[in-house]
Amino acid sequence: MSSPEIIPYSRQSISDDDIAAVVAVLRSPYLTQGPSIEAFENAFAAAHGGGEAVAVANATCALHLACLALEIGPGDRVWTSPNSFVASANCIRYCGAEVDFVDIDTITRNMSLAALADKLEAAARDGCLPKAIIPVDFAGLPCELAEMRGLADSYGFAIIEDASHAVGAQIDNRPVGARFADIAVYSFHPVKIVTTGEGGLCLTNDGVLAARMRLLRSHGVTRDSAWLKRPADGPWYYEQLVLGFNYRITDLQCALGHSQLARLDDLYERREHLAARYDQNLGGLPIRLPARMPGYRSAHHLYVIEVADESGRDRKAVFDHLIARGIRPNVHYIPIHTQPDYLRLGFVRGMFLASERYYARAITIPLFPDLTIGEQDRVIVALHECLHG
Ligand SMILES: *Cc1c(COP(=O)(O)O)cnc(C)c1O
């Protein structure tokens, strides 16, 4: 008897149409800087309630460009969530600005609105308000963005929404998109909702920010006559206006992304169906399940359960049991401020306790569109084996 296949926590879903779309670009004149990039950008914006989209090599680049477009630099402060991938905080440091964190809400696992309001009040008193915040839509559940927008407008800071997990997420039955954030950032890494292999995107309703990000993604160089400082020497002429980067994405990647985007509703339905099955079948166990918030539609990027024990021992035991059953869970996230490179900056354990306690209990179990019911049942049975009684 052959042993059953290992079940990963996440995996891309690639259709024959996706493959055909990439092959068509391979047969076309442009592998990069051709028409597929703008076509993907326009489709992405249309699926997210409009705005201007700027696609780049990955979401880490997108976060960096978003910070630069908002003119974040040395002397500025930017706050993010400790419960995220390190990229959410590193982009602040790329710009020479100072990182700080706002602890999470124990139910949503997103940046706590109450903790944010308290920290802003104290910062206003002490004259050290942030120039921007980077809330993260953890696991695909949108942050309380309307309320955060209210705080941003009254205190005068910008919002860069790290929506890497939240392609297709909704608030009040409408796509979140860039409705609340100055810039929303998405990732197309293969484990995320739709993939381009590697890829990222900035979505904004501000044309000035979009133009800055487009310039910075390709060396700060332009051929646009409206922008040139000097008369063109000839048709070959270009100018570098600012110090930019090569953060470009390719047409091959955008063709894949565009094809995946056409499947967004199906991919979401599949994730929602599987998440609802976990909700039903794990409800009796002594664990906390992802919260469902009225009016908020999660993209269901991750399905994270929390065991009761805060020592980390039970989490390790459940993790090991799943591995023994041929399942590869994961943990999202080790609080960023506890990373050695952040402790070096002066952060200490205990500073953002909700995120640290959450981390000690959290396990990400498999959830992806091609997970079969049989495979999901294997995960459910394995969890019952180690958590019952
Ligand atoms: C994946 C991820 C990123 C980084 O995305 P890349 O496209 O891999 O650079 C940033 N923030 C969050 C929350 C992520 O999950």
The ligand as an SDF file (V2000), in Angstrom:
LIG
                    3D

 15 15  0  0  0  0  0  0  0  0999 V2000
    3.5200   37.2270    1.7240 C   0  0  0  0  0  0  0  0  0  0  0  0
    3.4820   38.4680    2.5210 C   0  0  0  0  0  0  0  0  0  0  0  0
    4.2990   39.5720    2.2610 C   0  0  0  0  0  0  0  0  0  0  0  0
    5.4110   39.5330    1.2620 C   0  0  0  0  0  0  0  0  0  0  0  0
    4.9970   39.1230    0.0340 O   0  0  0  0  0  0  0  0  0  0  0  0
    6.0460   38.7910   -1.1220 P   0  0  0  0  0  0  0  0  0  0  0  0
    5.2130   38.8890   -2.3520 O   0  0  0  0  0  0  0  0  0  0  0  0
    6.5280   37.3970   -0.8550 O   0  0  0  0  0  0  0  0  0  0  0  0
    7.1440   39.7910   -1.0630 O   0  0  0  0  0  0  0  0  0  0  0  0
    4.1060   40.7300    2.9960 C   0  0  0  0  0  0  0  0  0  0  0  0
    3.1830   40.8030    3.9510 N   0  0  0  0  0  0  0  0  0  0  0  0
    2.4000   39.7490    4.2530 C   0  0  0  0  0  0  0  0  0  0  0  0
    1.3640   39.9020    5.3280 C   0  0  0  0  0  0  0  0  0  0  0  0
    2.5350   38.5510    3.5590 C   0  0  0  0  0  0  0  0  0  0  0  0
    1.7690   37.5030    3.8750 O   0  0  0  0  0  0  0  0  0  0  0  0
  1  2  1  0
  2  3  1  0
  2 14  2  0
  3  4  1  0
  3 10  2  0
  4  5  1  0
  5  6  1  0
  6  7  2  0
  6  8  1  0
  6  9  1  0
 10 11  1  0
 11 12  2  0
 12 13  1  0
 12 14  1  0
 14 15  1  0
M  END
$$$$
